[in-house]
Amino acid sequence: MRAALYYGRQDLRLTSVPEPEAGPGEVKLRVRYNGICGSDLLEYFDGPVTTRDTPHPLTGVKNPVIMGHELCGEVVALGAGIEDLAVGTLVAVEPVETCGRCLYCGLGQYNHCPTLAIQGYNRPGGLAEYTVVKRRMAHPLPPGVSALEGALIEPLAIAWHTVNRCAVSAGQVVAIHGAGPIGAGAFLTLKRRGVEAIVADPSPARRTALSALGARTVLDPNAGDVVAAIRDLTGGRGA
């Protein structure tokens, strides 16, 4: 199959590799869509950052590695022991594999697992025709959610979780510094909850995009003091 392999800084190669097969407890996916994250750009231009030149302690994976962690795939094969998924199901991938044995995994805080492996960095990712994930990493899409929308679930989940941790409510004002995909997702989450958001970004294209999504106040940090502008807009309260 064709895949994009990361060998090191500014060395990404489209090449042919063996097609993976699902082992016990694993799901083989035909990749439908895979996004390119800002973390991927950082890895490409300045890496290795998250990828490794030595084997990962959990997966044994090292560079070169197939990149891609924002993905949606169609189930094409099931490994032994998988009985709750059907071939043809569309799934969004939660791109982390953990040990399942440490204190943090036991508490459900598996994002703190000391041997956490990230799809596309420490295990083969979604910039390929096919990929294999652990069953717990594959989340079936609800009816009516497209494969393209499914590939957006990972970054939008980060934005949604960020807003949850801020514990804001309707009537408050929030400042979003940066209108990339995560910032846009945070804006949409806040808008849904009736929270006013002031967005700042130096990119004209991103400011235009946020305005199109319904942002009423979009600031250019290159054009003035954003903090002072937010204070003026909020009667001195700030955000």
Residue pairs with C-beta under 8 A, 6 or more apart in sequence:
1 16
1 17
1 18
1 19
1 128
1 129
1 130
2 14
2 15
2 16
2 128
2 129
3 14
3 15
3 16
3 17
3 66
3 124
3 127
3 128
3 129
4 12
4 13
4 14
4 66
4 67
4 68
4 127
4 128
5 12
5 13
5 14
5 15
5 17
5 64
5 65
5 66
5 67
6 12
6 43
6 44
6 47
6 51
6 63
6 64
6 65
6 66
6 67
7 13
7 63
7 64
8 47
8 48
8 53
8 63
9 44
9 45
9 46
9 47
9 48
10 44
10 45
12 44
12 67
13 64
17 66
17 128
19 129
19 130
20 28
20 124
20 130
20 131
20 132
21 28
21 77
21 132
22 28
22 77
22 78
22 79
22 82
22 132
23 79
23 80
23 132
24 79
24 80
24 81
25 79
25 80
25 81
25 82
25 134
25 135
26 79
26 82
26 132
26 133
26 134
26 135
27 75
27 77
27 78
27 79
27 82
27 85
27 91
27 132
27 133
27 134
27 135
27 137
27 138
28 75
28 76
28 77
28 78
28 79
28 130
28 131
28 132
29 71
29 73
29 74
29 75
29 76
29 91
29 93
29 130
29 131
29 132
29 133
29 138
30 73
30 74
30 76
30 129
30 130
31 68
31 71
31 72
31 73
31 126
31 127
31 128
31 129
31 130
31 131
32 71
32 72
32 73
32 74
32 90
32 147
32 148
32 150
32 151
33 71
33 72
33 147
33 148
33 150
33 151
34 68
34 70
34 71
34 72
34 125
34 126
34 127
34 151
35 70
35 71
35 151
35 152
35 154
35 155
35 181
36 68
36 70
37 69
37 70
37 155
37 181
38 180
38 181
39 49
39 50
39 69
40 67
40 68
40 69
40 120
42 49
43 49
43 50
43 51
43 67
43 121
48 63
50 118
50 121
50 122
51 62
51 63
51 65
51 121
51 122
52 61
52 62
52 63
52 122
53 62
53 63
54 62
55 61
55 62
56 62
56 115
56 117
56 122
56 123
57 115
58 97
58 98
58 99
58 115
58 116
58 117
58 122
59 97
59 117
59 122
59 123
61 117
61 122
61 123
61 124
65 120
65 121
65 122
65 123
65 124
65 125
66 120
66 124
66 125
66 126
66 127
66 128
66 131
67 120
67 121
67 125
67 127
68 119
68 120
68 125
68 126
68 127
68 128
68 131
69 93
69 95
69 118
69 119
69 120
69 121
69 125
69 126
69 154
70 95
70 126
70 151
70 152
70 154
70 155
71 92
71 93
71 95
71 119
71 125
71 126
71 131
71 151
71 154
72 90
72 91
72 92
72 93
72 141
72 147
72 148
72 149
72 150
72 151
72 153
73 90
73 91
73 93
73 126
73 131
73 138
74 88
74 89
74 90
74 91
74 147
75 85
75 86
75 87
75 88
75 89
75 90
75 91
75 138
76 87
76 130
77 87
78 85
78 87
79 135
82 135
84 135
85 91
85 135
85 138
85 140
89 140
89 141
90 140
90 141
90 145
90 147
90 150
91 138
91 139
91 140
91 141
91 150
92 138
92 139
92 141
92 150
92 151
92 153
92 154
93 119
93 126
93 131
93 133
93 137
93 138
93 139
93 154
94 136
94 137
94 138
94 139
94 154
95 118
95 119
95 120
95 125
95 137
95 154
96 110
96 111
96 116
96 117
96 118
96 119
96 137
97 116
97 117
97 119
97 122
97 123
97 134
97 137
98 105
98 110
98 113
98 115
98 116
98 117
99 105
99 113
99 114
99 115
100 110
102 113
102 114
102 115
104 110
104 111
104 112
104 113
104 114
105 113
110 116
117 123
119 125
119 126
119 131
119 133
119 137
120 126
120 127
124 131
124 132
125 131
139 153
141 147
141 149
141 150
155 181
155 182
155 185
156 185
156 188
158 182
158 185
159 181
159 182
159 183
159 184
159 185
159 186
159 188
159 189
160 185
160 189
162 182
162 186
163 186
163 189
163 190
163 193
166 174
168 174
168 190
168 193
168 195
169 193
169 195
170 193
170 194
170 195
171 194
171 195
172 195
172 196
173 195
173 196
173 197
173 198
173 234
173 237
173 239
174 190
174 195
174 196
174 197
174 198
174 239
175 197
175 198
175 199
175 200
175 226
175 230
175 239
176 183
176 186
176 187
176 190
176 197
176 198
176 199
176 200
177 183
177 200
177 201
177 221
177 226
178 200
178 201
179 187
179 199
179 200
179 201
179 203
179 206
179 207
179 209
179 210
179 218
180 201
180 206
183 199
183 201
183 206
183 210
184 206
184 209
184 210
184 213
186 197
187 197
187 199
187 210
187 213
187 215
188 213
190 196
190 197
191 197
191 213
191 214
196 216
197 215
197 217
198 217
198 218
198 219
198 230
198 233
198 239
199 207
199 210
199 215
199 217
199 218
199 219
200 218
200 219
200 220
200 221
200 226
201 207
201 210
201 218
201 219
201 220
201 221
202 220
202 221
202 222
204 220
207 218
207 220
210 218
211 218
217 233
219 226
219 229
219 230
227 238
230 238
230 239
231 237
231 238
